[in-house]
Amino acid sequence: MPLIDFILHIDDHLVTIVNQFGGWTYLILFAIIFIETGLVIFPFLPGDSLIFAASAMAANPRYQLNIWIIYLAVVLAAILGDSANYEIGARTAHAGEKHAWFNKLINQKNRLAAEKFFDRHGPITIVVGRFIPFIRTFVPFISGGSKMHYGKFITYNVVGGILWTGLFTLIGFFFGNIPFVKDHFSMIVIAIILVSVVPIAIVALKKKITLKKEFH
């Protein structure tokens, strides 16, 4: 599938983007991160690996990418994206009940997983959820739908956005050009995804154990 190929070989695709669009690459990075975090129907876009790959390229003078502009682009996209997602959630809190088409647009399984994670951990989920694929797209949506005060939301949103983009920018910039990482980039991307979903797997396992105890 084209999307899977794009995610697993995002470094190669980024090289093509840089060669074709030059300075517009920063805007493309902004757009992808904004869409992933801001539109609840696009949780499958590769945020973590995209930031990692772009930052790795910035460490290589040959691509002429500025790491600070990359960081500014992705952190703004992450914060503005979550804010937009919050507004969508606040304005369409009951749309799923009123319109069948809305339910079809949203992955209900991922939304339920995000709701459980949010119920268990509270507002800190806005920060923690940044590091978990799919969850990070639904958490701001759920926050808006639950009528969380925007002042509280934006605080966690900014902290989470800075930490998430900062971590993957640093890791990509300092480790992305190590020969082993470059030669096994697809495996590194898979590892990033697997490590990212560990927290929600732990929560699901704990819930399953708790339910078993309640029935015995």
C-alpha positions as semicolon CSV with decimal commas, in nm:
position;residue;x (nm);y (nm);z (nm)
1;M;0,000;0,000;0,000
2;P;0,128;0,353;-0,085
3;L;0,075;0,482;0,271
4;I;0,269;0,195;0,430
5;D;0,547;0,241;0,175
6;F;0,556;0,615;0,253
7;I;0,581;0,549;0,628
8;L;0,846;0,277;0,606
9;H;1,057;0,462;0,348
10;I;0,980;0,815;0,460
11;D;1,348;0,909;0,442
12;D;1,359;0,834;0,068
13;H;1,033;1,020;0,007
14;L;1,159;1,320;0,202
15;V;1,469;1,334;-0,016
16;T;1,240;1,352;-0,320
17;I;1,031;1,626;-0,156
18;V;1,341;1,831;-0,069
19;N;1,483;1,793;-0,420
20;Q;1,155;1,897;-0,583
21;F;1,027;2,165;-0,346
22;G;1,336;2,305;-0,171
23;G;1,235;2,563;0,090
24;W;0,869;2,467;0,058
25;T;0,961;2,146;0,242
26;Y;0,911;2,327;0,574
27;L;0,553;2,411;0,477
28;I;0,491;2,050;0,371
29;L;0,619;1,927;0,709
30;F;0,393;2,179;0,883
31;A;0,093;2,066;0,679
32;I;0,141;1,692;0,745
33;I;0,187;1,737;1,122
34;F;-0,106;1,981;1,137
35;I;-0,334;1,742;0,951
36;E;-0,231;1,443;1,163
37;T;-0,292;1,623;1,492
38;G;-0,571;1,854;1,379
39;L;-0,807;1,638;1,177
40;V;-0,952;1,342;1,362
41;I;-1,003;1,145;1,040
42;F;-0,628;1,137;0,961
43;P;-0,468;0,963;1,262
44;F;-0,260;0,734;1,041
45;L;-0,016;0,998;0,915
46;P;0,346;0,937;1,028
47;G;0,417;1,218;1,276
48;D;0,697;1,061;1,481
49;S;0,895;0,916;1,193
50;L;0,844;1,227;0,977
51;I;0,998;1,456;1,241
52;F;1,277;1,204;1,300
53;A;1,360;1,173;0,928
54;A;1,344;1,548;0,858
55;S;1,571;1,623;1,154
56;A;1,818;1,357;1,040
57;M;1,832;1,524;0,698
58;A;1,892;1,862;0,862
59;A;2,209;1,719;1,018
60;N;2,339;1,648;0,669
61;P;2,464;1,971;0,499
62;R;2,389;1,828;0,159
63;Y;2,010;1,879;0,203
64;Q;2,039;2,242;0,321
65;L;1,763;2,211;0,580
66;N;1,770;2,425;0,894
67;I;1,697;2,225;1,212
68;W;1,556;2,531;1,392
69;I;1,310;2,607;1,112
70;I;1,207;2,241;1,108
71;Y;1,148;2,249;1,483
72;L;0,954;2,575;1,464
73;A;0,739;2,436;1,182
74;V;0,652;2,108;1,354
75;V;0,598;2,250;1,704
76;L;0,363;2,519;1,571
77;A;0,182;2,259;1,361
78;A;0,144;2,029;1,662
79;I;0,007;2,300;1,891
80;L;-0,221;2,461;1,630
81;G;-0,334;2,118;1,509
82;D;-0,443;2,008;1,856
83;S;-0,619;2,342;1,909
84;A;-0,812;2,296;1,584
85;N;-0,896;1,939;1,684
86;Y;-1,022;2,064;2,022
87;E;-1,253;2,308;1,844
88;I;-1,382;2,035;1,613
89;G;-1,456;1,817;1,915
90;A;-1,630;2,103;2,098
91;R;-1,847;2,195;1,800
92;T;-1,940;1,841;1,697
93;A;-1,979;1,678;2,039
94;H;-2,315;1,532;1,946
95;A;-2,268;1,507;1,570
96;G;-2,193;1,135;1,599
97;E;-2,535;1,078;1,749
98;K;-2,716;1,292;1,493
99;H;-2,536;1,206;1,170
100;A;-2,448;0,852;1,059
101;W;-2,191;0,986;0,812
102;F;-1,988;1,138;1,095
103;N;-1,948;0,800;1,266
104;K;-1,824;0,651;0,941
105;L;-1,548;0,911;0,914
106;I;-1,406;0,835;1,258
107;N;-1,234;0,513;1,364
108;Q;-1,456;0,427;1,659
109;K;-1,218;0,166;1,797
110;N;-0,934;0,417;1,821
111;R;-1,167;0,679;1,966
112;L;-1,285;0,442;2,239
113;A;-0,924;0,351;2,321
114;A;-0,842;0,721;2,352
115;E;-1,147;0,781;2,573
116;K;-1,046;0,502;2,810
117;F;-0,691;0,634;2,824
118;F;-0,825;0,984;2,892
119;D;-1,067;0,863;3,163
120;R;-0,788;0,678;3,338
121;H;-0,518;0,947;3,331
122;G;-0,710;1,276;3,307
123;P;-0,572;1,595;3,144
124;I;-0,210;1,467;3,154
125;T;-0,325;1,242;2,867
126;I;-0,297;1,550;2,643
127;V;0,079;1,542;2,708
128;V;0,132;1,164;2,727
129;G;-0,099;1,101;2,431
130;R;0,132;1,303;2,206
131;F;0,375;1,010;2,207
132;I;0,115;0,748;2,112
133;P;0,007;0,714;1,746
134;F;-0,371;0,741;1,688
135;I;-0,428;0,835;2,053
136;R;-0,270;1,179;1,999
137;T;-0,521;1,255;1,723
138;F;-0,827;1,164;1,929
139;V;-0,731;1,313;2,269
140;P;-0,778;1,682;2,172
141;F;-1,104;1,589;1,998
142;I;-1,227;1,418;2,315
143;S;-1,106;1,711;2,526
144;G;-1,318;1,949;2,322
145;G;-1,616;1,717;2,328
146;S;-1,594;1,683;2,707
147;K;-1,609;2,064;2,741
148;M;-1,268;2,086;2,912
149;H;-1,184;2,450;2,980
150;Y;-0,970;2,577;2,693
151;G;-0,727;2,747;2,930
152;K;-0,642;2,412;3,090
153;F;-0,631;2,238;2,752
154;I;-0,394;2,487;2,588
155;T;-0,148;2,458;2,878
156;Y;-0,119;2,081;2,839
157;N;-0,131;2,120;2,461
158;V;0,171;2,355;2,451
159;V;0,373;2,142;2,697
160;G;0,295;1,823;2,506
161;G;0,368;1,979;2,168
162;I;0,705;2,114;2,281
163;L;0,811;1,785;2,442
164;W;0,693;1,557;2,158
165;T;0,841;1,752;1,868
166;G;1,152;1,841;2,070
167;L;1,229;1,479;2,154
168;F;1,201;1,347;1,798
169;T;1,381;1,649;1,655
170;L;1,677;1,593;1,889
171;I;1,686;1,216;1,836
172;G;1,667;1,253;1,459
173;F;1,929;1,528;1,442
174;F;2,188;1,353;1,659
175;F;2,127;0,987;1,572
176;G;1,955;0,983;1,231
177;N;2,277;0,983;1,031
178;I;2,449;0,702;1,217
179;P;2,528;0,438;0,949
180;F;2,334;0,163;1,128
181;V;2,025;0,385;1,157
182;K;2,048;0,492;0,792
183;D;2,089;0,133;0,672
184;H;1,799;0,004;0,882
185;F;1,566;0,303;0,869
186;S;1,251;0,097;0,805
187;M;1,321;-0,114;1,114
188;I;1,384;0,203;1,318
189;V;1,045;0,341;1,209
190;I;0,872;0,016;1,308
191;A;1,053;0,027;1,643
192;I;0,937;0,385;1,702
193;I;0,577;0,283;1,632
194;L;0,597;-0,025;1,857
195;V;0,753;0,166;2,146
196;S;0,490;0,437;2,107
197;V;0,199;0,197;2,147
198;V;0,342;0,027;2,458
199;P;0,164;0,264;2,704
200;I;-0,182;0,192;2,565
201;A;-0,105;-0,182;2,551
202;I;-0,013;-0,171;2,921
203;V;-0,337;0,011;3,005
204;A;-0,540;-0,244;2,806
205;L;-0,361;-0,533;2,980
206;K;-0,420;-0,384;3,325
207;K;-0,787;-0,334;3,245
208;K;-0,817;-0,694;3,128
209;I;-0,652;-0,822;3,447
210;T;-0,882;-0,603;3,659
211;L;-1,191;-0,736;3,482
212;K;-1,077;-1,095;3,535
213;K;-1,031;-1,028;3,907
214;E;-1,380;-0,877;3,929
215;F;-1,538;-1,184;3,774
216;H;-1,350;-1,429;4,001
